[in-house]
């Protein structure tokens, strides 16, 4: 009787140990799975940011190419027209100097993907902006320069842009509102080294406001 009891007791203990081992193995597998999943998600996010950044840089190059071609074929920098297809006067001739008109520059109006934006409550809205409304101090002259801006973009995309432009993910901060310097609001100030010392000399760069809660990529397409 004692022998049978001990034998059954030992069998029961072995079964408990096996069950504990199975539970621990399952827990370990779950933990490793979560870690792998989180790691993969971060890598995907980083990859997406790089792709979105390259798309923005490519659109900047495309836009500059269109404007350079217009100037080469006779358009004056001061006479370039930035009227959008949705705005009044877009369909009124002449069209030859209109950047977005098929009979002018024929530039396609791009949209910022939702994953590339980080809209805050302060206007203007996230999106692409193109205009001639102020001077960049380190451009070659004192005339109004043509500036393309991707306004209110996500920080990881901004970092990826600067990684391509400067080799660093550091984002310089501008004094005051970004739209004051980078979006045509009708009440713009010149972009100077006093406003952003770290921007000095860069014709393309991604920057933040002083609070570092809004990010914009600018590219000076025509400096004069």
C-alpha positions in Angstrom: 0.0 0.0 0.0 2.8 2.4 1.0 4.7 1.6 -2.2 1.7 2.3 -4.3 1.0 5.6 -2.5 4.6 6.8 -3.0 4.5 5.8 -6.6 1.2 7.7 -7.2 2.6 10.7 -5.3 5.7 10.8 -7.4 3.7 10.5 -10.5 1.5 13.4 -9.4 4.5 15.6 -8.6 6.0 14.9 -12.0 2.7 15.9 -13.6 2.7 19.2 -11.7 6.3 20.0 -12.7 5.4 19.2 -16.3 2.4 21.6 -16.2 4.5 24.3 -14.6 7.1 23.9 -17.3 4.4 24.2 -20.0 3.0 27.4 -18.4 6.5 28.9 -18.1 7.3 28.0 -21.7 4.1 29.5 -22.9 4.7 32.7 -21.0 8.3 32.9 -22.3 7.0 32.4 -25.8 4.4 35.1 -25.4 7.0 37.6 -24.1 9.4 36.9 -26.9 6.5 37.3 -29.4 5.5 40.7 -28.0 9.1 41.9 -28.0 9.5 40.8 -31.7 6.3 42.4 -32.6 7.2 45.7 -30.9 10.6 45.6 -32.6 9.1 45.0 -36.0 6.6 47.8 -35.5 9.3 50.3 -34.7 11.3 49.2 -37.8 8.2 49.6 -40.0 7.5 53.0 -38.6 11.0 54.1 -39.2 10.9 52.7 -42.8 7.6 54.5 -43.5 9.1 57.8 -42.2 12.0 57.3 -44.6 9.7 56.7 -47.5 7.5 59.7 -46.7 10.6 61.9 -46.3 12.0 60.8 -49.7 8.6 61.5 -51.3 8.7 65.0 -49.9 12.3 65.6 -51.1 11.4 64.2 -54.5 8.4 66.6 -54.8 10.6 69.5 -53.9 13.0 68.5 -56.7 10.1 68.1 -59.1 8.7 71.5 -58.3 12.0 73.2 -58.7 12.5 71.5 -62.0 9.1 72.8 -63.2 9.8 76.4 -62.1 13.3 76.3 -63.6 11.9 75.2 -66.9 9.3 78.0 -66.8 12.0 80.6 -66.2 14.2 79.1 -68.9 11.3 79.4 -71.4 10.5 83.0 -70.6 8.6 83.4 -67.3 9.9 86.1 -65.0 10.4 85.1 -61.4 8.4 88.1 -60.2 5.6 87.1 -62.7 5.1 83.5 -61.5 1.5 82.8 -60.6 0.8 80.5 -57.7 -3.0 80.3 -58.1 -4.3 76.8 -57.2 -6.8 74.9 -59.3 -9.4 75.4 -56.5 -9.0 79.2 -56.4 -10.7 82.0 -58.3 -8.9 83.1 -61.4 -7.3 79.8 -62.2 -9.3 79.4 -65.3 -8.9 83.0 -66.5 -6.2 83.5 -69.2 -3.4 84.1 -69.6 -2.2 80.8 -68.2 1.4 80.7 -69.4 2.9 81.9 -66.0 0.7 79.8 -63.8 2.7 77.0 -62.1 -0.2 74.6 -61.6 -2.0 75.2 -64.9 -1.6 72.6 -67.8 -0.8 75.5 -70.2 1.7 76.9 -67.8 4.1 74.8 -65.6 1.7 71.9 -65.4 2.8 71.0 -61.9 0.6 68.4 -60.2 -0.8 69.6 -56.8 0.4 67.1 -54.3 -1.3 66.0 -51.1 0.4 65.1 -47.9 -0.5 61.6 -46.8 -2.3 61.5 -43.4 0.5 59.4 -41.9 3.0 62.2 -42.8 1.1 64.9 -41.0 0.7 66.0 -37.4 -2.0 68.6 -37.4 -2.2 71.0 -34.4 -5.1 73.4 -33.7 -3.2 76.4 -35.0 -3.8 77.2 -38.7 -2.8 77.0 -41.5 -3.7 73.4 -42.0 -1.2 70.7 -42.7 -0.3 70.5 -46.4 1.9 71.8 -49.2 2.4 75.6 -49.7 4.2 77.3 -52.5 4.7 81.0 -52.9 7.0 84.1 -53.2 6.4 86.1 -50.0 9.6 86.9 -48.2 13.4 86.8 -48.4 15.8 84.1 -46.9 18.8 85.9 -45.5 21.4 83.4 -46.9 19.9 83.5 -50.4 22.0 85.3 -53.0 20.1 88.6 -52.9 17.5 90.6 -51.1 14.5 89.8 -53.4 11.6 87.7 -52.4 12.5 84.0 -52.8 10.2 81.2 -54.0 9.7 78.8 -51.2 7.9 75.4 -51.0 6.8 74.2 -47.6 5.3 71.0 -46.3 3.6 72.4 -43.2 2.6 70.5 -40.0 4.3 67.2 -40.7 5.1 64.4 -38.3 8.3 64.6 -36.2 9.7 61.2 -37.4 9.3 62.4 -41.0 11.0 65.7 -40.2 13.9 63.8 -38.6 14.2 61.6 -41.6 14.3 64.6 -43.9 17.1 66.2 -42.0 19.0 62.9 -41.9 19.0 63.0 -45.7 19.9 66.7 -45.9 22.4 67.2 -43.0 23.2 63.7 -41.9 21.6 64.4 -38.5 18.1 64.0 -37.1 18.5 67.2 -35.1 15.6 69.6 -35.8 16.4 73.3 -35.5 13.8 75.6 -33.9 12.6 78.9 -35.3 11.6 81.8 -33.1 7.9 82.3 -33.3 5.3 80.7 -35.6 6.5 78.7 -38.5 3.8 80.1 -40.8 5.2 83.6 -40.3 8.3 82.6 -42.2 7.4 79.6 -44.3 3.7 79.9 -45.5 2.3 82.8 -47.4 -0.2 84.3 -44.9 0.0 87.9 -46.2 1.9 89.1 -43.1 5.3 87.3 -43.4 8.7 88.1 -42.0 12.0 87.4 -43.6 13.8 84.2 -42.6 17.1 85.3 -41.0 19.9 83.7 -38.9 18.5 85.6 -35.9 15.3 83.6 -36.3 17.1 80.3 -36.8 20.9 80.3 -36.4 21.1 76.6 -37.2 19.2 77.1 -40.5 21.8 79.5 -41.8 23.1 78.3 -45.2 20.5 75.6 -45.7 18.2 76.0 -48.7 16.2 73.0 -47.6 15.6 71.9 -44.1 13.0 70.6 -41.6 12.4 72.9 -38.6 10.2 73.2 -35.6 8.6 76.1 -33.8 10.0 77.3 -30.5 7.7 74.9 -28.6 8.8 72.0 -30.8 5.2 70.8 -31.2 4.9 71.8 -34.9 7.2 70.8 -37.7 7.7 72.1 -41.3 10.0 71.2 -44.2 11.0 74.2 -46.4 12.9 74.3 -49.6 14.0 77.5 -51.3 13.4 76.8 -55.0 14.4 80.1 -56.5 16.7 82.4 -54.5 17.3 86.0 -55.6 
